[in-house]
Amino acid sequence: LSNGSLWSPPRSYIYQKRWVKLDADYLRYFDSEKDAYSKRLIPVSSISRVTSVGDQKFEVITNNRNFAFRAESDADRNEWIRTLQHIAEERKSKALERTSMSLATENATEPADKSGFLELRGFKHKLFVVVAGDKVFLYKNAEDYQLGIGITYIEMNVGNVKEVDRRAFDLTTPYRIFSFSADSEQEKEEWVEAMLQSITEALSNSEVAERIWAVESNRSCADCGSPKPDWASINLCVVICKRCAGEHRGLGPGITKVRSLKMDRKVWTEELIKLFQQFGNAMANEFWAANVPPSEAIGPTSGSQERRRFLIAKYQEGKYRHYHPLFGNQEELDRALCVAVTTSDLKETQALLFCGASVTCDTGDSQCPTPLALAERSGQRLQMEFLLHNKTSGWFGWCVGWAELGGLPSALLCCAEFSRRWCTLQDGVLSYYENDRNAIPNGEIRVEEIVCLPSLFLPHRIKSTFEVYTEAERLYLFGLETPNSAQEWLTSIAKSFVHPCAEELLALDFERLGRLHYKGGLTLERAQEGWFALASSTLHVCSEDSQRQEPLQLRKLQELCAPPGRAFPGVVDTQWGLGGSWPPAEASCAGRTLYIQGERKLDFLGWVHAIQKAAGSSGDTLSEQQLTESDVPLLVDRCIDYITQCGMARLTSEGIYRKSGQNSKTTSLLEVLQRDARRVRLKEGEHHVDDVANTLKRFFRDLGDGLFTRQWAPNWLWATALEDEEVKVSEYQQLLGALPPVNRATLKALINHLFRVQCFSRENQMNTHNLAIVFGPTLFQTDGKDYKAGRVVEDLINHYVEIFNVNDQEMKKQQDEIMAIMKMREASSSGMQQAGDFICTVYLEEKKTETEQHIKIPATMTAEELTFEILDRRKIVMKEKDYWSCFEVNEREEA
């Protein structure tokens, strides 16, 4: 809108000549007219007023800061003032939405896709970098980001990202190369991914989005309310934001089909755009969100777990929907749908379809046998579009009838395309017919071809369903109205195809049953066939040469990964693999590693997803968390280990547990730990001790049923009134024995940790009483107004050895660890050694003098990093199929 030369003072009123540009969004100044990137930018929306301050001078006043300029003449100054005032007033009067830059200001409406500090070549200090939409913004610091006053922004439609080394990457444009460096390799990968996504968005087409946003309700996410949502579910006809779109995908394409408004251009036909314009989020939510309690609603800042719970309830379970009056009456629903599709009443069609009407129901009209055909004959193109996108969704076409055949109830089941079929199971063949009068089947499944039987839940009035996977990579879906009838079919089919050695698996309430190849123990050369059953969080395995079950507790998995060269999905290969390491089943046994292989991608990926889900945390109680070998939640173990591992730096940190960490970092860390603590590595420099400590406290504060359980917590508090210490300790011991095993193990681990913390009270100022003040209300989830909860914690720490029956060996180990921490602290304070580091001798392949390496190991070094360090020192190049392992050996030379 305007540009020209002005004089601008950098720090004082010594003016320097700058080239200044003003457009609808920003006032920017540059070193010269030829520069592509500014030295400073000011959002026009933040300008409150512009005033003249003397000869040729004027000030631009924002909500938080003033900027002084001097023009070449008074006339030039007056022109700048008029233009700036005009555009600022125009922005306010029209109340236009802020651009991406306004994310940072107090009126921000959209969250940044990625933000944080990065080193940039040419700058002495780290810059605060923000990836927002199709731009990357640079700020001097986080405070400037909050104020909205930036250095420059980079249009990503001309950008390209290139990785340089483990922590560095370049953002290249035709005008300049921006060389960034992150704090870690993982952080670098996250930045690269965010910038590549920004480039994709910059190169996408906004035409479809603008047309759909023309409807007011489509300008905010149908689920969380975030502005300018650029994703959509094309079968549900809702416009959603990027974060909700990610959770929609987790529901599966049978429920919601997610597409981008800007990138999936071929999907957006004229009819589909018109359908979204007529439908709108308002109409969709009148049905899907008719009864959402305020306490369960989500917002733009909600976390992933919160979104996932809400979307499952909203779309998968239909918890908040407005039920159609005909709900539950299949014939009437189908008949009403056949009438609705011949009209323009999309709202009625939506309610009928998502309350159970079948999109493929029989209309009774030979010329138009389906609702789609009726809509076409009636010229209702939007109805046709809606039906087409919901033709394969997992909501429709469920109907059941009964008869007796050979002692097994035969039912009209839904299979493959959700059509009604009469099924029989005889002589090892599962046959399905058009109806019970037909003698020739439409198709057959031989039981010896079946490889997997998963039972599952679909969001429909027929809630009892199961799948059948065959060797030919075909999937069949069956459903019945009652759980008992579905279980009879499932059990009968399973009995027909399961090997006799694995018949005991049939007694389990399994979620998935099938055969796979696996390697385990010391026999890794050849894979053998085994029968697997997944029941809750336990994986049962039976092999043909060993008929006994080997139950594996998935929540106690130490590692779950795809071996190199067998990654999935997306690898064109004939075989896929899944590796998992478990802790010992008994104290005398070594840990086990099991490699599971699938010859068929379809059913194997189903196993992968099911095992990953079962191995994760499934709720907010202790027993539902990922666990260590000793039944302590992995989240708790990770936090305690991190706070303990470097001794002086953490256990002796002043005010540990009393100081609060950053709320946003605590929330983020707790979320990733609860999602999968197994994959989280807490590292010094990346995670602050107060944030980790706060995460541990918040976990216990929010724990479902509490650490002491709702049943027994009042008894613990009552015991504090006992005056006789021996009687009190005895009562505590009895109450400890009454707790569930996981709660008991967790309480012992926590009190053990607090016992260590108070050993360093001289340094950290956290004696037993101070720890009790912090942890009492946290563990009992009270307001802390009375000290009973604190008294329990204080008693548990003071009588730790007696209450938890700590033997001499455990006590000696703990005292040795405390002494080691004290020695490291003394060594560190004298400048002899960095706290947490120690010198270790590592042997390569065999224990010989010529193979030994002495290496300094920081407390945060992983086995993988140690292995690579040794190989680098010996100049050994890793080949594609090389596998190296690192073993810790004790004083008896036992690995």
Buried (B, 14 or more C-beta within 10 A) or exposed (E): EBBBBBBBBEEEEEBEBBBBBBEEBBBBBBEEEEBEBBBBBBBBBBBEEBEEEEEBBBBBBBEBEEBBBBBEEEEBBBBBBEBBBEBBEEBEEEEEEBBBBBBBBEEBBBBBBBBBBBBBEEEEEBBBBBBBBBBBBBBBEBEBBBBBBBBBBBBBBBBBBEEEEEBBBBBBBEEBEBBBBBBEEEBBBBBBBBBBBBBBBBBBBEEBBEBBBEBEBBBBBBBBBBBBBBBBBBBBBBBBBBBBBBBBBBBEBBBBBBBBBBBBEEBBEEEBBBBBBBBBBEBBBBBBBEEBEEEBBBEBEBBBBBBBBBBBBBBBEBBBBBBBEBBEBBEBBBBBBBBBBBEBBBBBBBBBBBBBBBBBBEBEEEEBBBBBBBBBEBEBBBBBBBBBBBBBBBBBBBBBEEEEEEEBBBBBBBBBEBBBBBBBBEEEBBBBBEEBEEEEBEEEBBBEBBBBBBBBEBBBBBBBBBBBBBEEEBBBBBBBBEEEBBBBBBEBBBEBBBBEBBBBBBEBEBBBBBBBBBBBEEEEEEBEEBBBBBBBBBBBBBBBEEEEBBEBBBBBBBEBBBEEEBEBEEEEEEBBBBBBEBBEBEEEEEEBBBBBBBBBBBBBBBBBEBBBEBBBBBEBBBBBBBBBBEBBBBBBBBBBBBBBBBBBBBBBBEEBBBEEBEEEBBBBBBBBBBBBBBEBEBBBEEBBBBBBBBBBBBBBBEBEBBBBBEEBBEBBBEBBEBEEEEEBBBBBBEBBEEBBEBBBBBBBBBBBBBBBBBBBBEBBBBBBBBBBBBBBBBBBBBEEEEBBBBBBBBBBBBBBBBBBEBEEEEEEEBEEEBEEBBEBBEBBEEEEBBBBBEEEEBBBEEEEEEEEEEBEBBBBBEEEEBBBBBBEEEEEEEEEEEEBEEEEEEEEEEE
